[in-house]
């Protein structure tokens, strides 16, 4: 399987964040509270809040693409304080993912990488994307979705999946 397909699925899920955030803002408006207060929502005291879940989801996607293809990822300083700023970050990552082609991931099984927190251990780029980035991406995307749903935002499974590519 090509890593490109993984990156395209991450792209699709990130695109759904706009649907989720539209529904979240509508929920806040209907309940008469400031939408930005949602960015602090968490389900457990030691859990990252909604804003960081969105940031981390974006990071996993951009790093999966960049490291999988042996390229540099754009920097994002994690300073977003508003829904508009988080939307802009999501759009920035989507635009970055749009720059990749399937051929960019050729040789990912042969390229190795190491991250400082791995204490000298290495993985192939293929292993990194499939064993680290992809599970972390879906973990943080799911946390984002669940925080919204848990707090009353009317999102459902179709909102998570988005449009499916059915055969005619």
C-alpha angles and dihedrals in degrees: 000000000000119000085223089075090054091051091049091053090050087050090052094049092048087053089057090058088079090057090049093047092047089055091045093054090047089051092051091047092049092048091044101238132124109270093219090067087072090068090074095052117125134161097218132028092244095046122104112251124249095268092056092045088058092045092049092048089054091047094052091052096048093044092047091054096041098043093039089056097036094246137124120268121222117255121247115183097206093240099130112134101166138053089243091056091049090049089052090052092050090049091048091054092045089053090049091051089051089064093067128092127193091255090060089075097052109126095021089133090059100043116088130204138181130199124207093245090056090073096227096321120130138207134187114255087246091054091046093054097043100037102032117015100039097049091044091048092054092042093057094039089052091048089052091050093044094048089055094045094044090055095052104268107144101236122142141185093278088057089055096045099040122194114347122218100238120184115246 
